[in-house]
Amino acid sequence: MKWTAKNRPVLYRLLFLGALTGTLAWALLEMLLSLLGFSFSLEAGPVGFDIHVVSFWVRVNPGTLAGLPGAWLLFKSL
């Protein structure tokens, strides 16, 4: 699929879902490795916003960045 103004929301949703999936997969990998005895954490601090009414925070890890190219490839294959 080509990137046009008409299908831009689809791309943004796929990028969001790819980043979320990558973040969760990395967190599960860290938990699994910690159960096996390896202890490490490659998370950055929380990234988000707080406007005193609504706040949204995400912890960024390498899985977040790995999920973005996967979402882009999925978008291109549609």
Biopython code that builds the backbone (N, CA, C, O; Angstrom):
import numpy as np
from Bio.PDB.StructureBuilder import StructureBuilder

atoms = [
    (1, "MET", "N", (0.848, -1.163, 0.000)),
    (1, "MET", "CA", (0.000, 0.000, 0.000)),
    (1, "MET", "C", (0.900, 1.234, 0.000)),
    (1, "MET", "O", (1.903, 1.289, 0.713)),
    (2, "LYS", "N", (0.534, 2.194, -0.790)),
    (2, "LYS", "CA", (1.297, 3.442, -0.817)),
    (2, "LYS", "C", (0.782, 4.372, 0.269)),
    (2, "LYS", "O", (-0.377, 4.311, 0.679)),
    (3, "TRP", "N", (1.672, 5.225, 0.713)),
    (3, "TRP", "CA", (1.311, 6.164, 1.774)),
    (3, "TRP", "C", (0.674, 7.389, 1.152)),
    (3, "TRP", "O", (1.351, 8.172, 0.485)),
    (4, "THR", "N", (-0.629, 7.563, 1.365)),
    (4, "THR", "CA", (-1.365, 8.723, 0.886)),
    (4, "THR", "C", (-2.140, 9.313, 2.052)),
    (4, "THR", "O", (-2.206, 8.728, 3.134)),
    (5, "ALA", "N", (-2.720, 10.468, 1.816)),
    (5, "ALA", "CA", (-3.507, 11.108, 2.876)),
    (5, "ALA", "C", (-4.741, 10.279, 3.218)),
    (5, "ALA", "O", (-5.248, 10.346, 4.338)),
    (6, "LYS", "N", (-5.218, 9.506, 2.262)),
    (6, "LYS", "CA", (-6.424, 8.701, 2.477)),
    (6, "LYS", "C", (-6.180, 7.529, 3.430)),
    (6, "LYS", "O", (-7.060, 7.177, 4.216)),
    (7, "ASN", "N", (-4.988, 6.921, 3.364)),
    (7, "ASN", "CA", (-4.728, 5.769, 4.228)),
    (7, "ASN", "C", (-3.730, 6.072, 5.342)),
    (7, "ASN", "O", (-3.178, 5.152, 5.944)),
    (8, "ARG", "N", (-3.500, 7.325, 5.613)),
    (8, "ARG", "CA", (-2.606, 7.724, 6.704)),
    (8, "ARG", "C", (-3.071, 7.220, 8.068)),
    (8, "ARG", "O", (-2.234, 6.767, 8.848)),
    (9, "PRO", "N", (-4.367, 7.276, 8.397)),
    (9, "PRO", "CA", (-4.799, 6.735, 9.702)),
    (9, "PRO", "C", (-4.492, 5.249, 9.874)),
    (9, "PRO", "O", (-4.202, 4.799, 10.982)),
    (10, "VAL", "N", (-4.555, 4.488, 8.785)),
    (10, "VAL", "CA", (-4.224, 3.065, 8.861)),
    (10, "VAL", "C", (-2.756, 2.895, 9.237)),
    (10, "VAL", "O", (-2.418, 2.068, 10.084)),
    (11, "LEU", "N", (-1.889, 3.679, 8.605)),
    (11, "LEU", "CA", (-0.465, 3.616, 8.927)),
    (11, "LEU", "C", (-0.214, 3.984, 10.382)),
    (11, "LEU", "O", (0.548, 3.302, 11.067)),
    (12, "TYR", "N", (-0.837, 5.039, 10.860)),
    (12, "TYR", "CA", (-0.631, 5.457, 12.248)),
    (12, "TYR", "C", (-1.111, 4.396, 13.228)),
    (12, "TYR", "O", (-0.463, 4.162, 14.248)),
    (13, "ARG", "N", (-2.228, 3.755, 12.936)),
    (13, "ARG", "CA", (-2.725, 2.687, 13.812)),
    (13, "ARG", "C", (-1.784, 1.496, 13.811)),
    (13, "ARG", "O", (-1.510, 0.911, 14.859)),
    (14, "LEU", "N", (-1.287, 1.135, 12.623)),
    (14, "LEU", "CA", (-0.360, 0.009, 12.556)),
    (14, "LEU", "C", (0.943, 0.322, 13.282)),
    (14, "LEU", "O", (1.494, -0.549, 13.955)),
    (15, "LEU", "N", (1.446, 1.551, 13.157)),
    (15, "LEU", "CA", (2.665, 1.920, 13.873)),
    (15, "LEU", "C", (2.445, 1.878, 15.382)),
    (15, "LEU", "O", (3.313, 1.421, 16.126)),
    (16, "PHE", "N", (1.292, 2.353, 15.830)),
    (16, "PHE", "CA", (0.991, 2.310, 17.260)),
    (16, "PHE", "C", (0.901, 0.871, 17.750)),
    (16, "PHE", "O", (1.461, 0.532, 18.792)),
    (17, "LEU", "N", (0.198, 0.022, 16.999)),
    (17, "LEU", "CA", (0.073, -1.383, 17.404)),
    (17, "LEU", "C", (1.407, -2.116, 17.324)),
    (17, "LEU", "O", (1.681, -2.984, 18.153)),
    (18, "GLY", "N", (2.237, -1.784, 16.346)),
    (18, "GLY", "CA", (3.561, -2.395, 16.251)),
    (18, "GLY", "C", (4.440, -2.004, 17.424)),
    (18, "GLY", "O", (5.136, -2.848, 17.989)),
    (19, "ALA", "N", (4.415, -0.719, 17.799)),
    (19, "ALA", "CA", (5.200, -0.270, 18.946)),
    (19, "ALA", "C", (4.696, -0.908, 20.238)),
    (19, "ALA", "O", (5.493, -1.305, 21.087)),
    (20, "LEU", "N", (3.394, -1.005, 20.385)),
    (20, "LEU", "CA", (2.822, -1.622, 21.582)),
    (20, "LEU", "C", (3.163, -3.110, 21.645)),
    (20, "LEU", "O", (3.523, -3.620, 22.706)),
    (21, "THR", "N", (3.051, -3.798, 20.528)),
    (21, "THR", "CA", (3.386, -5.219, 20.487)),
    (21, "THR", "C", (4.858, -5.452, 20.790)),
    (21, "THR", "O", (5.205, -6.367, 21.537)),
    (22, "GLY", "N", (5.721, -4.626, 20.213)),
    (22, "GLY", "CA", (7.150, -4.752, 20.476)),
    (22, "GLY", "C", (7.490, -4.487, 21.931)),
    (22, "GLY", "O", (8.332, -5.174, 22.511)),
    (23, "THR", "N", (6.841, -3.496, 22.521)),
    (23, "THR", "CA", (7.074, -3.179, 23.930)),
    (23, "THR", "C", (6.675, -4.347, 24.825)),
    (23, "THR", "O", (7.418, -4.725, 25.732)),
    (24, "LEU", "N", (5.506, -4.912, 24.569)),
    (24, "LEU", "CA", (5.039, -6.033, 25.382)),
    (24, "LEU", "C", (5.892, -7.276, 25.175)),
    (24, "LEU", "O", (6.169, -8.005, 26.128)),
    (25, "ALA", "N", (6.311, -7.522, 23.937)),
    (25, "ALA", "CA", (7.155, -8.689, 23.667)),
    (25, "ALA", "C", (8.499, -8.550, 24.369)),
    (25, "ALA", "O", (9.019, -9.527, 24.908)),
    (26, "TRP", "N", (9.068, -7.349, 24.367)),
    (26, "TRP", "CA", (10.352, -7.141, 25.047)),
    (26, "TRP", "C", (10.193, -7.308, 26.555)),
    (26, "TRP", "O", (11.064, -7.881, 27.210)),
    (27, "ALA", "N", (9.091, -6.815, 27.109)),
    (27, "ALA", "CA", (8.861, -6.973, 28.546)),
    (27, "ALA", "C", (8.735, -8.451, 28.910)),
    (27, "ALA", "O", (9.266, -8.887, 29.932)),
    (28, "LEU", "N", (8.036, -9.219, 28.078)),
    (28, "LEU", "CA", (7.926, -10.659, 28.336)),
    (28, "LEU", "C", (9.280, -11.350, 28.221)),
    (28, "LEU", "O", (9.585, -12.247, 29.006)),
    (29, "LEU", "N", (10.089, -10.941, 27.254)),
    (29, "LEU", "CA", (11.430, -11.500, 27.111)),
    (29, "LEU", "C", (12.285, -11.198, 28.334)),
    (29, "LEU", "O", (13.005, -12.070, 28.818)),
    (30, "GLU", "N", (12.211, -9.961, 28.839)),
    (30, "GLU", "CA", (12.962, -9.606, 30.051)),
    (30, "GLU", "C", (12.502, -10.437, 31.240)),
    (30, "GLU", "O", (13.331, -10.892, 32.029)),
    (31, "MET", "N", (11.188, -10.643, 31.385)),
    (31, "MET", "CA", (10.688, -11.445, 32.504)),
    (31, "MET", "C", (11.137, -12.898, 32.381)),
    (31, "MET", "O", (11.525, -13.517, 33.372)),
    (32, "LEU", "N", (11.085, -13.435, 31.180)),
    (32, "LEU", "CA", (11.518, -14.809, 30.961)),
    (32, "LEU", "C", (13.002, -14.972, 31.273)),
    (32, "LEU", "O", (13.396, -15.938, 31.927)),
    (33, "LEU", "N", (13.819, -14.042, 30.815)),
    (33, "LEU", "CA", (15.248, -14.127, 31.097)),
    (33, "LEU", "C", (15.566, -13.913, 32.576)),
    (33, "LEU", "O", (16.521, -14.490, 33.097)),
    (34, "SER", "N", (14.764, -13.083, 33.254)),
    (34, "SER", "CA", (14.992, -12.908, 34.689)),
    (34, "SER", "C", (14.633, -14.180, 35.453)),
    (34, "SER", "O", (15.250, -14.477, 36.476)),
    (35, "LEU", "N", (13.644, -14.937, 34.970)),
    (35, "LEU", "CA", (13.323, -16.227, 35.596)),
    (35, "LEU", "C", (14.446, -17.238, 35.393)),
    (35, "LEU", "O", (14.657, -18.118, 36.227)),
    (36, "LEU", "N", (15.164, -17.108, 34.279)),
    (36, "LEU", "CA", (16.276, -18.007, 34.006)),
    (36, "LEU", "C", (17.569, -17.586, 34.703)),
    (36, "LEU", "O", (18.566, -18.305, 34.645)),
    (37, "GLY", "N", (17.559, -16.425, 35.362)),
    (37, "GLY", "CA", (18.715, -15.997, 36.129)),
    (37, "GLY", "C", (19.482, -14.828, 35.537)),
    (37, "GLY", "O", (20.429, -14.342, 36.157)),
    (38, "PHE", "N", (19.099, -14.364, 34.355)),
    (38, "PHE", "CA", (19.754, -13.204, 33.762)),
    (38, "PHE", "C", (18.993, -11.957, 34.175)),
    (38, "PHE", "O", (17.767, -11.910, 34.067)),
    (39, "SER", "N", (19.708, -10.952, 34.645)),
    (39, "SER", "CA", (19.064, -9.732, 35.099)),
    (39, "SER", "C", (19.603, -8.547, 34.300)),
    (39, "SER", "O", (20.786, -8.217, 34.377)),
    (40, "PHE", "N", (18.720, -7.919, 33.539)),
    (40, "PHE", "CA", (19.093, -6.714, 32.808)),
    (40, "PHE", "C", (17.828, -5.928, 32.499)),
    (40, "PHE", "O", (16.725, -6.475, 32.505)),
    (41, "SER", "N", (17.997, -4.649, 32.231)),
    (41, "SER", "CA", (16.883, -3.788, 31.851)),
    (41, "SER", "C", (17.419, -2.714, 30.918)),
    (41, "SER", "O", (18.352, -1.989, 31.267)),
    (42, "LEU", "N", (16.841, -2.614, 29.757)),
    (42, "LEU", "CA", (17.261, -1.625, 28.772)),
    (42, "LEU", "C", (16.184, -0.573, 28.529)),
    (42, "LEU", "O", (16.152, 0.042, 27.463)),
    (43, "GLU", "N", (15.303, -0.358, 29.502)),
    (43, "GLU", "CA", (14.226, 0.613, 29.354)),
    (43, "GLU", "C", (14.733, 2.029, 29.495)),
    (43, "GLU", "O", (15.651, 2.306, 30.268)),
    (44, "ALA", "N", (14.127, 2.912, 28.742)),
    (44, "ALA", "CA", (14.338, 4.338, 28.967)),
    (44, "ALA", "C", (13.284, 4.793, 29.970)),
    (44, "ALA", "O", (12.379, 4.034, 30.316)),
    (45, "GLY", "N", (13.401, 5.997, 30.420)),
    (45, "GLY", "CA", (12.406, 6.510, 31.358)),
    (45, "GLY", "C", (11.054, 6.648, 30.694)),
    (45, "GLY", "O", (10.937, 6.457, 29.484)),
    (46, "PRO", "N", (10.039, 6.972, 31.457)),
    (46, "PRO", "CA", (8.706, 7.094, 30.873)),
    (46, "PRO", "C", (8.628, 8.264, 29.889)),
    (46, "PRO", "O", (9.153, 9.348, 30.142)),
    (47, "VAL", "N", (7.961, 8.017, 28.767)),
    (47, "VAL", "CA", (7.747, 9.030, 27.743)),
    (47, "VAL", "C", (6.248, 9.251, 27.653)),
    (47, "VAL", "O", (5.490, 8.291, 27.515)),
    (48, "GLY", "N", (5.812, 10.497, 27.728)),
    (48, "GLY", "CA", (4.380, 10.751, 27.645)),
    (48, "GLY", "C", (4.046, 12.182, 27.951)),
    (48, "GLY", "O", (4.878, 13.077, 27.801)),
    (49, "PHE", "N", (2.819, 12.395, 28.382)),
    (49, "PHE", "CA", (2.372, 13.737, 28.703)),
    (49, "PHE", "C", (1.446, 13.706, 29.908)),
    (49, "PHE", "O", (0.834, 12.684, 30.217)),
    (50, "ASP", "N", (1.356, 14.841, 30.578)),
    (50, "ASP", "CA", (0.483, 15.004, 31.731)),
    (50, "ASP", "C", (-0.095, 16.405, 31.663)),
    (50, "ASP", "O", (0.640, 17.385, 31.784)),
    (51, "ILE", "N", (-1.408, 16.513, 31.470)),
    (51, "ILE", "CA", (-2.041, 17.828, 31.395)),
    (51, "ILE", "C", (-2.993, 18.054, 32.581)),
    (51, "ILE", "O", (-3.956, 18.814, 32.483)),
    (52, "HIS", "N", (-2.707, 17.385, 33.686)),
    (52, "HIS", "CA", (-3.431, 17.495, 34.956)),
    (52, "HIS", "C", (-4.866, 16.972, 34.897)),
    (52, "HIS", "O", (-5.522, 16.870, 35.934)),
    (53, "VAL", "N", (-5.356, 16.643, 33.727)),
    (53, "VAL", "CA", (-6.661, 16.015, 33.604)),
    (53, "VAL", "C", (-6.478, 14.605, 33.055)),
    (53, "VAL", "O", (-7.100, 13.650, 33.520)),
    (54, "VAL", "N", (-5.614, 14.501, 32.061)),
    (54, "VAL", "CA", (-5.320, 13.230, 31.420)),
    (54, "VAL", "C", (-3.814, 13.066, 31.388)),
    (54, "VAL", "O", (-3.084, 14.006, 31.072)),
    (55, "SER", "N", (-3.357, 11.883, 31.713)),
    (55, "SER", "CA", (-1.920, 11.613, 31.591)),
    (55, "SER", "C", (-1.736, 10.280, 30.885)),
    (55, "SER", "O", (-2.541, 9.361, 31.037)),
    (56, "PHE", "N", (-0.668, 10.193, 30.114)),
    (56, "PHE", "CA", (-0.366, 8.994, 29.348)),
    (56, "PHE", "C", (1.134, 8.815, 29.346)),
    (56, "PHE", "O", (1.864, 9.718, 28.936)),
    (57, "TRP", "N", (1.616, 7.654, 29.800)),
    (57, "TRP", "CA", (3.046, 7.387, 29.879)),
    (57, "TRP", "C", (3.338, 6.017, 29.286)),
    (57, "TRP", "O", (2.568, 5.075, 29.474)),
    (58, "VAL", "N", (4.434, 5.911, 28.582)),
    (58, "VAL", "CA", (4.876, 4.655, 28.004)),
    (58, "VAL", "C", (6.343, 4.483, 28.330)),
    (58, "VAL", "O", (7.122, 5.427, 28.192)),
    (59, "ARG", "N", (6.728, 3.310, 28.755)),
    (59, "ARG", "CA", (8.144, 3.019, 28.964)),
    (59, "ARG", "C", (8.704, 2.473, 27.662)),
    (59, "ARG", "O", (8.244, 1.451, 27.151)),
    (60, "VAL", "N", (9.696, 3.164, 27.137)),
    (60, "VAL", "CA", (10.272, 2.803, 25.847)),
    (60, "VAL", "C", (11.416, 1.820, 26.069)),
    (60, "VAL", "O", (12.278, 2.036, 26.921)),
    (61, "ASN", "N", (11.415, 0.731, 25.288)),
    (61, "ASN", "CA", (12.491, -0.246, 25.340)),
    (61, "ASN", "C", (12.872, -0.618, 23.908)),
    (61, "ASN", "O", (12.223, -0.150, 22.973)),
    (62, "PRO", "N", (13.889, -1.433, 23.705)),
    (62, "PRO", "CA", (14.288, -1.792, 22.343)),
    (62, "PRO", "C", (13.182, -2.485, 21.543)),
    (62, "PRO", "O", (13.166, -2.395, 20.315)),
    (63, "GLY", "N", (12.278, -3.158, 22.203)),
    (63, "GLY", "CA", (11.165, -3.789, 21.503)),
    (63, "GLY", "C", (10.235, -2.777, 20.861)),
    (63, "GLY", "O", (9.638, -3.050, 19.820)),
    (64, "THR", "N", (10.110, -1.609, 21.477)),
    (64, "THR", "CA", (9.294, -0.547, 20.903)),
    (64, "THR", "C", (9.839, -0.151, 19.545)),
    (64, "THR", "O", (9.093, -0.022, 18.575)),
    (65, "LEU", "N", (11.141, 0.040, 19.489)),
    (65, "LEU", "CA", (11.764, 0.439, 18.235)),
    (65, "LEU", "C", (11.804, -0.700, 17.229)),
    (65, "LEU", "O", (11.810, -0.451, 16.023)),
    (66, "ALA", "N", (11.830, -1.930, 17.690)),
    (66, "ALA", "CA", (11.825, -3.079, 16.783)),
    (66, "ALA", "C", (10.428, -3.311, 16.195)),
    (66, "ALA", "O", (10.313, -3.862, 15.101)),
    (67, "GLY", "N", (9.391, -2.912, 16.884)),
    (67, "GLY", "CA", (8.037, -3.095, 16.387)),
    (67, "GLY", "C", (7.663, -2.126, 15.283)),
    (67, "GLY", "O", (6.786, -2.425, 14.473)),
    (68, "LEU", "N", (8.308, -0.976, 15.233)),
    (68, "LEU", "CA", (7.977, 0.023, 14.224)),
    (68, "LEU", "C", (8.311, -0.435, 12.804)),
    (68, "LEU", "O", (7.463, -0.299, 11.922)),
    (69, "PRO", "N", (9.513, -0.975, 12.541)),
    (69, "PRO", "CA", (9.763, -1.468, 11.181)),
    (69, "PRO", "C", (8.848, -2.630, 10.784)),
    (69, "PRO", "O", (8.480, -2.767, 9.617)),
    (70, "GLY", "N", (8.492, -3.450, 11.747)),
    (70, "GLY", "CA", (7.558, -4.531, 11.462)),
    (70, "GLY", "C", (6.194, -4.001, 11.036)),
    (70, "GLY", "O", (5.569, -4.540, 10.123)),
    (71, "ALA", "N", (5.738, -2.950, 11.695)),
    (71, "ALA", "CA", (4.456, -2.336, 11.331)),
    (71, "ALA", "C", (4.547, -1.686, 9.957)),
    (71, "ALA", "O", (3.600, -1.763, 9.174)),
    (72, "TRP", "N", (5.666, -1.051, 9.656)),
    (72, "TRP", "CA", (5.852, -0.426, 8.349)),
    (72, "TRP", "C", (5.835, -1.497, 7.237)),
    (72, "TRP", "O", (5.215, -1.304, 6.192)),
    (73, "LEU", "N", (6.520, -2.616, 7.478)),
    (73, "LEU", "CA", (6.527, -3.692, 6.480)),
    (73, "LEU", "C", (5.123, -4.283, 6.298)),
    (73, "LEU", "O", (4.733, -4.627, 5.182)),
    (74, "LEU", "N", (4.380, -4.398, 7.381)),
    (74, "LEU", "CA", (3.004, -4.875, 7.282)),
    (74, "LEU", "C", (2.157, -3.905, 6.463)),
    (74, "LEU", "O", (1.347, -4.330, 5.640)),
    (75, "PHE", "N", (2.340, -2.616, 6.684)),
    (75, "PHE", "CA", (1.605, -1.598, 5.925)),
    (75, "PHE", "C", (1.945, -1.671, 4.444)),
    (75, "PHE", "O", (1.058, -1.570, 3.597)),
    (76, "LYS", "N", (3.230, -1.846, 4.127)),
    (76, "LYS", "CA", (3.648, -1.905, 2.728)),
    (76, "LYS", "C", (3.123, -3.161, 2.028)),
    (76, "LYS", "O", (2.918, -3.154, 0.814)),
    (77, "SER", "N", (2.903, -4.243, 2.792)),
    (77, "SER", "CA", (2.436, -5.479, 2.183)),
    (77, "SER", "C", (0.913, -5.499, 1.980)),
    (77, "SER", "O", (0.399, -6.367, 1.275)),
    (78, "LEU", "N", (0.193, -4.558, 2.586)),
    (78, "LEU", "CA", (-1.269, -4.528, 2.415)),
    (78, "LEU", "C", (-1.664, -4.057, 1.041)),
    (78, "LEU", "O", (-2.853, -3.974, 0.734)),
]
sb = StructureBuilder()
sb.init_structure("model")
sb.init_model(0)
sb.init_chain("A")
sb.init_seg("    ")
for serial, (resi, resn, name, xyz) in enumerate(atoms, 1):
    if name == "N":
        sb.init_residue(resn, " ", resi, " ")
    sb.init_atom(name, np.array(xyz, "f"), 0.0, 1.0, " ", f" {name:<3s}", serial, name[0])
structure = sb.get_structure()
